């Protein structure tokens, strides 16, 4: 989707060839396989145990469009093939330099001419704080080899640091960071902060590495991270005086934001990238939004707010109508063409009488700004999720397989990890195979009334756990 905004023509996501380098037990690539049933996906990892677990999950979920392979990054076969999208999450900073070279070389070799690669890594300057905490923990657990004992000892030290009210600003900075670390899952703490290798990079260093392998910086995966809003005049003046170089400007944003982690998109070095965002690409996309209208309208207009606190206020009827429709459809997405119909009708009803092409142009601009402001999401195709439970609800086969395997969280069709709550939800999910009504589900669960089951089903729908089969025409 981002590639289209920059003038590239990557393959449609619904039929794409996707490769994940360092897929672990396949949690990410299996989730994509569930959401993109007509795409072909390959996951590669050197850990045989993870590949075996992921393969078993894929079989249990009936995912026939994904293949997991146990291969070393430095020994990939030449005939691996060409891919439209290549992903590598949580790998680049956590492998030796020789393996990093192999990773970038593999991306260059196997990425399609207008394909897009995603690589995440720890970033400076923010990761200097992470380095400090890692060094402290490494010293504390230096003589411990057992993973669980290492985690327990790390948690003990972190709790101690948080409890000591040392007043110096340096101690407070460390204390606040460690307090955040205490909220990490054990898997994240062990992988990110107790690993033997965890090498951060400045953006310009990562881009230099990538350029050496014939790859070019495209954008940050979250384009809102490349925005600076409400900055003082001095900052705007400084940014305005920088060279017309996207990497330099992004590097200064990292300085200002003290960024700790990056999710960077790369393309082939000779790909025809246009640096000015092309909002016309939005006409081929699908739009979704979790923003809801606030109860009271102000004199400034109607405000829509996301659960994360991002807001937009509008007095324009066409914008109000489009956002209202997205709120009603969440978590499902709406094609631009349908939003345009709604916006045009609202514009006509307001008596503006603008030509449809002008309404379309205004809607594109509004949606692009709302996307950059984290109000809406843009997708190349809709997800096979159900926004409503329906008569005989069906949960994602992957989520059911993950729960049956005893995983602590399941993958939603919104590509997020979801933890089941309470006593009812873990019992309800495996029953959602499309054979039972909500009344029959309540009987099967021996629930006191249907309302509890209906509430759980509504929550599942809002989280993107309910599924409907979808296949795209060739």
MARDOLUM-350493 format. One record per residue (C-alpha): x, y, z; residue in one letter. Coordinates in nm, 4 decimals. Each point is the difference from the previous one (the first is absolute). Example, Ala and Ser with C-alpha at 12.3 -4.5 7.8 and 13.67 -1.06 7.14 Angstrom:
! residues 2
PT         u         v         w  res
PT    1.2300   -0.4500    0.7800    a
PT    0.1370    0.3440   -0.0660    s
END
This chain:
! residues 474
PT         u         v         w  res
PT    0.0000    0.0000    0.0000    x
PT    0.2787    0.2476    0.0914    x
PT    0.1836   -0.0914   -0.3200    x
PT   -0.2970    0.1214   -0.2041    x
PT    0.0039    0.3357    0.1801    x
PT    0.3613    0.0401   -0.1140    x
PT   -0.0758   -0.0854   -0.3603    x
PT    0.1042   -0.3672   -0.0015    x
PT   -0.2169   -0.2796   -0.1370    x
PT    0.0614   -0.2914    0.2377    x
PT   -0.2042   -0.3169   -0.0430    x
PT   -0.3529    0.0047    0.1471    x
PT    0.0180   -0.1291    0.3573    x
PT   -0.2827   -0.2481   -0.0516    x
PT    0.2063   -0.2024   -0.2509    x
PT    0.3514    0.0920    0.1100    x
PT    0.3056   -0.2171    0.0491    x
PT    0.1234    0.0659    0.3549    x
PT    0.3233   -0.1099    0.1669    x
PT    0.0817    0.0368    0.3699    x
PT    0.3646   -0.0327    0.1007    x
PT    0.0292   -0.1032    0.3635    x
PT   -0.3596   -0.1099    0.0446    x
PT    0.0464   -0.1797    0.3336    x
PT   -0.2960   -0.2316    0.0506    x
PT   -0.1908    0.1766   -0.2776    x
PT   -0.2281    0.2184    0.2112    x
PT    0.0246    0.2939   -0.2402    x
PT   -0.0001   -0.1815   -0.3336    x
PT   -0.2834   -0.2331    0.1061    x
PT   -0.2116    0.3013    0.0950    x
PT    0.0623    0.1470   -0.3464    x
PT   -0.0843   -0.3335   -0.1626    x
PT   -0.3360   -0.0014    0.1805    x
PT   -0.0768    0.3569   -0.1089    x
PT    0.1202   -0.0490   -0.3613    x
PT   -0.1308   -0.3421   -0.1083    x
PT    0.0964    0.0478   -0.3669    x
PT    0.3542    0.1189    0.0739    x
PT    0.2968   -0.2382    0.0227    x
PT    0.2182    0.0326    0.3082    x
PT    0.3363   -0.1444    0.0997    x
PT    0.1590    0.0208    0.3434    x
PT    0.3665   -0.0767    0.0663    x
PT    0.1779   -0.0495    0.3304    x
PT    0.3097   -0.1861    0.1176    x
PT   -0.1741   -0.1417    0.3103    x
PT   -0.1455   -0.3409   -0.0875    x
PT   -0.2256   -0.0055    0.3072    x
PT   -0.1772    0.3218   -0.0944    x
PT   -0.0486   -0.1156   -0.3591    x
PT   -0.1486   -0.3283    0.1211    x
PT   -0.2431    0.1752    0.2369    x
PT   -0.1032    0.2467   -0.2675    x
PT   -0.0528   -0.2742   -0.2575    x
PT   -0.2231   -0.1888    0.2416    x
PT   -0.2047    0.3167    0.0645    x
PT   -0.0361    0.0647   -0.3735    x
PT   -0.1303   -0.3538   -0.0481    x
PT   -0.2436    0.0285    0.2901    x
PT   -0.1315    0.3315   -0.1396    x
PT   -0.0312   -0.1367   -0.3533    x
PT    0.2412    0.2576   -0.1427    x
PT    0.1097   -0.1464   -0.3315    x
PT    0.1509    0.3233   -0.1364    x
PT    0.2985    0.0140    0.2361    x
PT    0.3227   -0.1991    0.0210    x
PT    0.2524    0.0160    0.2830    x
PT    0.3584   -0.1063   -0.0684    x
PT    0.2950   -0.0592    0.2321    x
PT    0.2876    0.1842   -0.1692    x
PT    0.2959    0.2107    0.1064    x
PT    0.0011    0.3614   -0.1223    x
PT    0.3558   -0.0449   -0.1181    x
PT   -0.0797   -0.3129   -0.2005    x
PT   -0.3193    0.0836   -0.1879    x
PT   -0.0451   -0.1875   -0.3281    x
PT    0.0403    0.2024   -0.3183    x
PT   -0.3298   -0.1352   -0.1326    x
PT   -0.2028    0.1314    0.2948    x
PT   -0.1915    0.2161   -0.2451    x
PT   -0.1205    0.3570   -0.0358    x
PT   -0.2298    0.1661    0.2533    x
PT   -0.2200    0.3075   -0.0088    x
PT    0.0380    0.0668    0.3716    x
PT    0.2806   -0.1048    0.2348    x
PT   -0.0323    0.0357    0.3770    x
PT    0.2596   -0.0274    0.2739    x
PT   -0.1277    0.1052    0.3409    x
PT    0.2154   -0.0112    0.3124    x
PT    0.3002   -0.1500   -0.1804    x
PT    0.2423    0.2601   -0.1370    x
PT    0.1212    0.1382    0.3353    x
PT    0.0175   -0.3434    0.1603    x
PT    0.2321   -0.1875   -0.2373    x
PT    0.3773    0.0231   -0.0627    x
PT    0.1331    0.2388   -0.2642    x
PT    0.0640   -0.2812   -0.2490    x
PT   -0.3631   -0.1107    0.0233    x
PT   -0.1172    0.3607   -0.0448    x
PT    0.1962    0.0136   -0.3235    x
PT   -0.1640   -0.3252   -0.1095    x
PT   -0.3459    0.1336    0.0873    x
PT    0.0363    0.3146   -0.2116    x
PT    0.1573   -0.1967   -0.2848    x
PT   -0.2959   -0.2405    0.0063    x
PT   -0.2465    0.2905   -0.0124    x
PT    0.1806    0.1478   -0.3024    x
PT    0.0152   -0.3373   -0.1762    x
PT   -0.3590   -0.1131    0.0593    x
PT   -0.2007    0.3255   -0.0014    x
PT   -0.2110    0.0734   -0.3088    x
PT    0.0913    0.3120   -0.2041    x
PT   -0.2742    0.2102    0.1642    x
PT   -0.0264   -0.2138    0.3116    x
PT    0.0242    0.1292    0.3565    x
PT    0.2009   -0.1313    0.2939    x
PT   -0.0730    0.0656    0.3681    x
PT    0.2869   -0.0163    0.2515    x
PT   -0.0244    0.0964    0.3662    x
PT    0.2931    0.0783    0.2275    x
PT    0.0999    0.1851    0.3145    x
PT    0.0844    0.3626   -0.0778    x
PT    0.2223    0.2684    0.1462    x
PT   -0.0106    0.2424    0.1685    x
PT   -0.2823   -0.1453    0.2130    x
PT    0.1665   -0.3386    0.0333    x
PT    0.2880    0.1459    0.2015    x
PT   -0.2450   -0.0198    0.2898    x
PT   -0.0829   -0.3587   -0.0957    x
PT    0.3751   -0.0778   -0.0179    x
PT    0.0453    0.1302    0.3536    x
PT   -0.2798   -0.2204    0.1352    x
PT    0.1301   -0.3016   -0.1965    x
PT    0.3490    0.0439    0.1405    x
PT   -0.1351    0.0158    0.3553    x
PT   -0.2089   -0.3153   -0.0494    x
PT    0.2853   -0.1816   -0.1767    x
PT    0.2265    0.0574    0.2989    x
PT   -0.2679   -0.1191    0.2418    x
PT   -0.0748   -0.3274   -0.1852    x
PT    0.3554   -0.0648   -0.1242    x
PT    0.0327   -0.3308    0.1864    x
PT   -0.3503   -0.1327   -0.0739    x
PT   -0.0578   -0.2304   -0.2976    x
PT   -0.3526   -0.1285    0.0620    x
PT   -0.2463    0.2264   -0.1924    x
PT   -0.2709    0.0075    0.2655    x
PT    0.2452    0.0697    0.2831    x
PT    0.1514    0.2749   -0.2146    x
PT   -0.3436    0.1565   -0.0501    x
PT   -0.0808   -0.0250    0.3709    x
PT    0.3287    0.1653    0.0977    x
PT   -0.0499    0.2775   -0.2568    x
PT   -0.3495    0.0721    0.1313    x
PT    0.1283    0.0110    0.3580    x
PT    0.2658    0.2572   -0.0876    x
PT   -0.2409    0.2089   -0.2075    x
PT   -0.2553    0.0108    0.2820    x
PT    0.2752    0.1108    0.2369    x
PT    0.1094    0.2817   -0.2329    x
PT   -0.3593    0.1214   -0.0319    x
PT   -0.0546   -0.0042    0.3773    x
PT    0.3074    0.2117    0.0814    x
PT   -0.1000    0.3688   -0.0115    x
PT    0.3417    0.1390   -0.0891    x
PT   -0.0730    0.3687   -0.0812    x
PT    0.2625    0.0664   -0.2676    x
PT   -0.1378    0.0556   -0.3534    x
PT    0.2215   -0.2800   -0.1338    x
PT   -0.1353   -0.2512    0.2493    x
PT   -0.3540    0.1117   -0.0748    x
PT    0.0557   -0.0524   -0.3737    x
PT    0.1262   -0.3536    0.0593    x
PT   -0.2786   -0.0717    0.2492    x
PT   -0.2696    0.1043   -0.2480    x
PT    0.1512   -0.2146   -0.2750    x
PT    0.0317   -0.3045    0.2253    x
PT   -0.3589    0.0502    0.1132    x
PT   -0.1047   -0.0299   -0.3662    x
PT    0.2135   -0.3121   -0.0373    x
PT   -0.1846   -0.1641    0.2897    x
PT   -0.3118    0.0067   -0.2177    x
PT    0.1715   -0.2020   -0.2757    x
PT   -0.0948   -0.3615   -0.0524    x
PT    0.2647   -0.2535    0.1002    x
PT    0.0554   -0.0836   -0.3669    x
PT    0.0595    0.3641   -0.0922    x
PT    0.2318    0.0656    0.2951    x
PT    0.2026   -0.3121   -0.0729    x
PT    0.0283    0.0709   -0.3733    x
PT    0.0574    0.3750    0.0117    x
PT    0.1810    0.0790    0.3230    x
PT    0.1632   -0.3204    0.1234    x
PT    0.1337   -0.1108   -0.3376    x
PT    0.3765   -0.0259   -0.0443    x
PT   -0.0234    0.2105   -0.3176    x
PT   -0.2190    0.3088   -0.0242    x
PT    0.1635    0.2592   -0.2238    x
PT   -0.1777    0.3318   -0.0619    x
PT    0.0715    0.2219   -0.2996    x
PT   -0.0506    0.3578   -0.1005    x
PT   -0.2323    0.0193   -0.2981    x
PT    0.2746    0.1362   -0.2234    x
PT    0.2178   -0.3019    0.0893    x
PT   -0.2773   -0.2447   -0.0850    x
PT   -0.0668    0.1762   -0.3303    x
PT    0.3712   -0.0067   -0.0853    x
PT    0.0022   -0.3764    0.0644    x
PT   -0.3067   -0.0368   -0.2215    x
PT    0.1386    0.2199   -0.2802    x
PT    0.3137   -0.2137   -0.0071    x
PT   -0.2241   -0.2937   -0.0948    x
PT   -0.1887    0.1885   -0.2718    x
PT   -0.3014    0.0837    0.2172    x
PT   -0.1517    0.3421    0.0628    x
PT   -0.1926    0.1600    0.2853    x
PT   -0.3703    0.0303   -0.0868    x
PT   -0.1691    0.1131    0.3222    x
PT   -0.0769   -0.0916    0.3570    x
PT   -0.2703   -0.2685    0.0181    x
PT   -0.2070    0.2352    0.2188    x
PT   -0.0034    0.3217   -0.2038    x
PT   -0.1380    0.1937    0.2951    x
PT    0.3421   -0.0451    0.1604    x
PT    0.1429    0.2183   -0.2777    x
PT   -0.2242    0.2948    0.0933    x
PT    0.0798    0.2897    0.2319    x
PT   -0.3102    0.1832    0.1146    x
PT   -0.0252    0.3006    0.2278    x
PT    0.3764    0.0602    0.0166    x
PT    0.1454    0.3397    0.0960    x
PT    0.1054    0.2380   -0.2750    x
PT    0.3686   -0.0632    0.0716    x
PT   -0.0398   -0.3714   -0.0722    x
PT   -0.1905    0.0674   -0.3215    x
PT    0.2719    0.2471   -0.1047    x
PT    0.2755   -0.2529    0.0720    x
PT   -0.1802   -0.2746   -0.1938    x
PT   -0.0591    0.2416   -0.2886    x
PT    0.3737    0.0650   -0.0241    x
PT    0.0946   -0.3672   -0.0305    x
PT    0.1085   -0.1519   -0.3318    x
PT   -0.2765   -0.1327   -0.2233    x
PT    0.0807   -0.3557    0.1050    x
PT   -0.2696   -0.2190    0.1547    x
PT    0.2497   -0.2024    0.2058    x
PT    0.1589    0.3126    0.1495    x
PT   -0.3403    0.1376    0.0927    x
PT   -0.1081   -0.3324    0.1511    x
PT    0.3253   -0.0149    0.1978    x
PT   -0.0708    0.3388    0.1551    x
PT   -0.3500   -0.1160    0.0902    x
PT    0.1638   -0.2871    0.1893    x
PT    0.2137    0.2534    0.1863    x
PT   -0.3036    0.2094    0.0934    x
PT   -0.2126   -0.2991    0.0998    x
PT    0.2853   -0.1986    0.1584    x
PT   -0.1251   -0.2965   -0.2013    x
PT    0.0872   -0.3441    0.1397    x
PT   -0.1418   -0.2353   -0.2641    x
PT   -0.0523    0.0189   -0.3750    x
PT   -0.2131   -0.1924   -0.2479    x
PT    0.1496    0.0966   -0.3337    x
PT   -0.1201   -0.0739   -0.3518    x
PT    0.2563   -0.0618   -0.2729    x
PT   -0.0308   -0.0387   -0.3748    x
PT    0.2374   -0.0827   -0.2832    x
PT    0.2512    0.2795   -0.0568    x
PT   -0.1273    0.0644   -0.3526    x
PT   -0.3720   -0.0113    0.0855    x
PT   -0.1893    0.3047   -0.1410    x
PT   -0.0846    0.1664    0.3332    x
PT   -0.1739    0.3395    0.0042    x
PT    0.0636    0.1871    0.3238    x
PT   -0.3243    0.2004   -0.0012    x
PT   -0.2898   -0.2081    0.1298    x
PT   -0.2553   -0.0711   -0.2727    x
PT   -0.3460    0.0103    0.1583    x
PT   -0.1534   -0.1354   -0.3228    x
PT    0.1236   -0.3422    0.1090    x
PT   -0.2612    0.0075    0.2778    x
PT   -0.2757   -0.0545   -0.2563    x
PT    0.1111   -0.3650   -0.0347    x
PT    0.0193   -0.0601    0.3762    x
PT   -0.2303   -0.1078    0.2811    x
PT   -0.0447    0.2160    0.3101    x
PT   -0.0786   -0.0823    0.3618    x
PT   -0.0101    0.1987    0.3222    x
PT   -0.0560   -0.0673    0.3682    x
PT   -0.0816    0.3698    0.0572    x
PT   -0.3404    0.0700    0.1535    x
PT   -0.1989    0.3257    0.0004    x
PT    0.0106    0.1694    0.3387    x
PT   -0.3455    0.0500    0.1600    x
PT   -0.0004    0.3787   -0.0053    x
PT    0.0726    0.2159   -0.3032    x
PT    0.1987    0.3159    0.0701    x
PT   -0.0102    0.3296   -0.1865    x
PT    0.3061   -0.1228   -0.1887    x
PT   -0.1972   -0.2977   -0.1353    x
PT   -0.0293   -0.3734    0.0616    x
PT    0.2994   -0.1706    0.1591    x
PT    0.0891   -0.3623   -0.0730    x
PT    0.2402   -0.1716    0.2420    x
PT    0.1831   -0.3334   -0.0123    x
PT    0.0418   -0.2182    0.3114    x
PT    0.3664    0.1080    0.0019    x
PT   -0.0992    0.3667    0.0301    x
PT    0.0637    0.1246   -0.3548    x
PT   -0.2682    0.2468   -0.1081    x
PT   -0.1284    0.1910   -0.3001    x
PT   -0.2663    0.2711    0.0000    x
PT   -0.1966    0.0960   -0.3085    x
PT   -0.2844    0.2238   -0.1123    x
PT   -0.0010   -0.1387   -0.3555    x
PT   -0.3081   -0.2152   -0.0716    x
PT    0.1869   -0.2281   -0.2394    x
PT    0.2762   -0.0677    0.2543    x
PT   -0.2502   -0.0491    0.2824    x
PT   -0.1991   -0.2484   -0.2097    x
PT    0.3081   -0.2001   -0.1018    x
PT    0.1359   -0.0261    0.3562    x
PT   -0.3435   -0.0873    0.1342    x
PT   -0.0285   -0.2871   -0.2476    x
PT    0.3456   -0.1287    0.0916    x
PT   -0.0951    0.0090    0.3696    x
PT   -0.3111   -0.2087   -0.0710    x
PT    0.1942   -0.2547   -0.2066    x
PT    0.2981   -0.0512    0.2374    x
PT    0.1886   -0.2330    0.0095    x
PT   -0.0918   -0.0651   -0.3640    x
PT    0.1437    0.2210   -0.2734    x
PT   -0.1831    0.1924   -0.2713    x
PT    0.1180    0.0490   -0.3607    x
PT    0.0768    0.3563   -0.1010    x
PT   -0.2713   -0.0155   -0.2664    x
PT   -0.2683   -0.0684    0.2651    x
PT    0.1302    0.2828    0.2206    x
PT   -0.0075    0.2313   -0.2996    x
PT   -0.3681   -0.0813   -0.0610    x
PT   -0.0787    0.0848    0.3628    x
PT    0.2083    0.3190   -0.0065    x
PT   -0.1568    0.1152   -0.3286    x
PT   -0.3516   -0.0586    0.1348    x
PT    0.0824    0.1983    0.3155    x
PT    0.1460    0.2805   -0.2082    x
PT   -0.3140    0.0131   -0.2178    x
PT   -0.2254   -0.0009    0.3067    x
PT    0.1949    0.2973    0.1392    x
PT   -0.0752    0.1904   -0.3189    x
PT    0.3632    0.0418   -0.1034    x
PT   -0.0520   -0.1575   -0.3391    x
PT    0.3697   -0.0665   -0.0610    x
PT    0.0846   -0.2225   -0.2983    x
PT    0.0746   -0.3613    0.0942    x
PT    0.3639    0.0316   -0.1050    x
PT    0.0490    0.2891    0.2445    x
PT   -0.1654   -0.1985    0.2803    x
PT    0.2330   -0.2913   -0.0822    x
PT    0.3051    0.2270    0.0078    x
PT   -0.1029    0.1481    0.3368    x
PT   -0.0736   -0.3450    0.1444    x
PT    0.3424   -0.1281   -0.1107    x
PT    0.1748    0.2918    0.1714    x
PT   -0.2009   -0.0471    0.3190    x
PT    0.0622   -0.3751    0.0145    x
PT    0.3740    0.0424   -0.0587    x
PT    0.0247    0.2543    0.2820    x
PT   -0.2145   -0.2226    0.2237    x
PT    0.2324   -0.2914   -0.0772    x
PT    0.3086    0.2062    0.0859    x
PT   -0.1798    0.1045    0.3200    x
PT   -0.0815   -0.3625    0.0972    x
PT   -0.3738    0.0534   -0.0360    x
PT   -0.0531   -0.2441   -0.2866    x
PT    0.1812   -0.3050   -0.1347    x
PT    0.0498   -0.0637   -0.3709    x
PT    0.0159   -0.3532   -0.1422    x
PT    0.0580   -0.1457   -0.3419    x
PT   -0.2851   -0.2469    0.0523    x
PT   -0.2570   -0.0794    0.2696    x
PT    0.0618   -0.2599    0.2681    x
PT   -0.2256   -0.3089    0.0170    x
PT   -0.1423    0.1075    0.3345    x
PT   -0.3613    0.0299    0.1143    x
PT   -0.0987    0.3304    0.1574    x
PT   -0.3112   -0.1683    0.1461    x
PT   -0.0248   -0.3476    0.1570    x
PT   -0.2783   -0.1124   -0.2340    x
PT   -0.2410   -0.2880    0.0530    x
PT    0.2656   -0.2732    0.0319    x
PT    0.3278    0.1727    0.0873    x
PT    0.3354   -0.1352   -0.1188    x
PT    0.3292    0.0857    0.1683    x
PT    0.3213    0.0187   -0.1982    x
PT    0.1284   -0.3570   -0.0520    x
PT    0.3498    0.1193    0.0897    x
PT   -0.1180    0.1515    0.3297    x
PT   -0.1756   -0.3263    0.0878    x
PT    0.3104   -0.2011   -0.0877    x
PT    0.2220    0.2310    0.2064    x
PT   -0.2263   -0.0299    0.3015    x
PT   -0.0145   -0.3786   -0.0350    x
PT    0.3817   -0.0004   -0.0046    x
PT    0.0020    0.1856    0.3333    x
PT    0.1443    0.3298   -0.1243    x
PT   -0.0523    0.2922    0.2419    x
PT   -0.1366    0.2265   -0.2764    x
PT   -0.1723   -0.0569   -0.3335    x
PT    0.0336    0.1877   -0.3301    x
PT   -0.2853    0.2217   -0.1105    x
PT   -0.0875    0.0878   -0.3578    x
PT    0.1048    0.3560    0.0865    x
PT    0.3515   -0.1412    0.0290    x
PT    0.0204    0.0440    0.3766    x
PT    0.0502   -0.2379    0.2910    x
PT   -0.3079   -0.0450    0.2191    x
PT   -0.0181   -0.1492    0.3481    x
PT   -0.3280   -0.1684    0.0878    x
PT   -0.1590    0.1362    0.3146    x
PT   -0.1903   -0.1529    0.2876    x
PT   -0.1285   -0.3549    0.0333    x
PT   -0.2461    0.0045   -0.2917    x
PT    0.2082    0.1197   -0.2955    x
PT    0.2578   -0.2848   -0.0013    x
PT   -0.2876   -0.2493    0.0033    x
PT   -0.2006    0.1855   -0.2635    x
PT    0.2656    0.0455   -0.2690    x
PT    0.0480   -0.3697   -0.0918    x
PT   -0.3767   -0.0407   -0.0436    x
PT   -0.0174    0.2670   -0.2712    x
PT    0.0150   -0.2288   -0.3025    x
PT   -0.3191    0.1235   -0.1663    x
PT   -0.2249   -0.2838    0.1195    x
PT   -0.1654    0.1758    0.2980    x
PT   -0.2245    0.3003    0.0579    x
PT    0.0644    0.2240    0.2997    x
PT   -0.2809   -0.1766    0.1862    x
PT    0.1548   -0.3395   -0.0731    x
PT    0.3371    0.1356    0.1079    x
PT   -0.1489    0.1127    0.3317    x
PT   -0.1453   -0.3498    0.0519    x
PT    0.3307   -0.1665   -0.0868    x
PT    0.1803    0.2230    0.2498    x
PT   -0.2703   -0.0360    0.2630    x
PT   -0.0110    0.3811    0.0160    x
PT   -0.2568    0.1576    0.2314    x
PT   -0.1411    0.2119   -0.2863    x
PT    0.0653    0.0826   -0.3638    x
PT    0.1095    0.3557    0.0762    x
PT    0.3421   -0.1031    0.1293    x
PT    0.0686   -0.2000   -0.3154    x
PT   -0.1248    0.2826   -0.2232    x
PT    0.2291    0.2470    0.1785    x
PT    0.2986   -0.2299   -0.0543    x
PT   -0.0901   -0.0456   -0.3675    x
PT   -0.0271    0.3759   -0.0450    x
PT    0.3448    0.0418    0.1559    x
PT    0.1423   -0.2696   -0.2290    x
PT   -0.1482    0.1822   -0.2997    x
PT    0.1453    0.3358    0.1084    x
PT    0.3453   -0.1594    0.0392    x
PT   -0.0058   -0.1615   -0.3437    x
PT   -0.0234   -0.3595    0.1228    x
PT   -0.3104   -0.0935   -0.1989    x
PT    0.0640   -0.1313   -0.3495    x
PT   -0.1694   -0.0423   -0.3335    x
PT    0.1534   -0.1831   -0.2965    x
PT    0.1101    0.2305   -0.2796    x
PT    0.1742   -0.0639   -0.3301    x
PT    0.0846    0.2469   -0.2721    x
PT   -0.0878   -0.0506   -0.3653    x
PT    0.2994   -0.0489   -0.2264    x
END
